[in-house]
Amino acid sequence: MTEYLKKYMKSINERLSGYSSREELEEIFSEHKDKIAFMQHERIVHFLVTMMFAVILTIFMAAVLFLENLMLIVLVTIIMILLGFYIKHYYFLENTVQEMYRVYDRILEERRKTAKEEEA
């Protein structure tokens, strides 16, 4: 997902910098709205999974306090590592979706400019 988003963001910025017609801009706009919706869904799913891992980690940490079992300590360590990776990925998704919002605003501005140019 990380590579996909990086490629998409590079592609959309290149397309936005070099579009040649209002129709092409409208196509970019439509595609970008769809991608934002997909990534918002992806972000929500990853948020829920991250929170689930955090709850599971809390439960197992409480179990370690009461049971003092070595295998539980190993399990808690594994869950902490997984949670770290999920948080890192969620952080990337969150920041990328916010960047997508800025590109969306840029597209809206370009649409306004082209509409004014066509009126003149």
N, C-alpha and C positions, 0 to 999 in steps of 0.2 A: 504494500500500500504506500509506503514511504516513497519508493522510486516512482510509482505511478503518479503520485501527487506532485513530486518535483518536476517530472517531465511535463505534466499537464500545465503547471504554473509557468514554466518556461515557454511552452507552446502558446498559451493564451496571451502572454505578454508580447511575444513576437508577432502574433496575429493582430493584436490590438495596435501595435506600433506601425504595422504595414498594411492595414486594410485599404481597399481602393474604392469601395462603394458603400452606399447606405445599406444595400441588401446584405453585403458581407458583414457589416457591423451588426445588423439585426440577427444574422445567423450566429455570430459570436455571442451576442447577448442571450439568445435563446439557449444555446449550448451551455453557457456559463451558469445560467439560472438552474438548469438541470443538474449540473455538477455540484453546485452549492447544496441542492436538496439531497443528493446522494451522500455528500460528505457530512452534512448535518446528521443524517441517519447513522452513518459510520461512527461519528463522534459520540452520539448518544449510546450506541451499543458498547463502545469501548469504555465510556464512563461507567455504565452499569457493570461491566465485567470487572473494571478496576475497583469499584466499590464492593463487589462481591468478594474479591480477593482480600480487600481490607477487612471486611467483616470476618472472613474465614481466618485470617491472620490473628485477629483479636481473640477469637474463640480459642485457637490453638495456643496462643500465648498465655491465656488464662489457664488452660489445661496444664501447661508446663509449670506454672506457679503452684498448682495443687498436686500434680502427680510426679513431677521431677523425673521424667522418663527421658533417657538419652535419645530414643527414636523420635520423640516429640520435638526435641530441640533441633534435630536434623530436619524434620518436616517444617518447622517454623523457619529455619534458615532458607530452605528451598522456596517456601511461599514468599518470604521477604525478597528474594532475588527476582522471582517472577513478578511480584508487585512492582519492584523497581523498574523492570522493563515495560510493564503496562503503563506506569506513570510517565515514563519517557515517551512512549508512543502516543499517549493521550495528549501530552504537552505539545508534541509535534502536530497532531491533528487540530488541536485547538488553535494554535498559532497559524496554521495553514488556512483554516476556515476563516479566521479573521483577515488574513491577507486576501482571501477570495472576496470578502466583503469590500475591501478597498479597491480591488480590481472592478467589482461590480459598480461601485461609485464612479470609477474612471470611465467605464463603458457608458453609464448614464450621462456623464458630462460630454463625452464624445457624441452621443446621440443628440444632445441639445445643440451642440456646435453644428453638426451636419444639418439639423432642422433649420437653424438660423441661416446657414449658408444657402440652403435651397430656397428659403423665402426671399432672400436678397436678389 
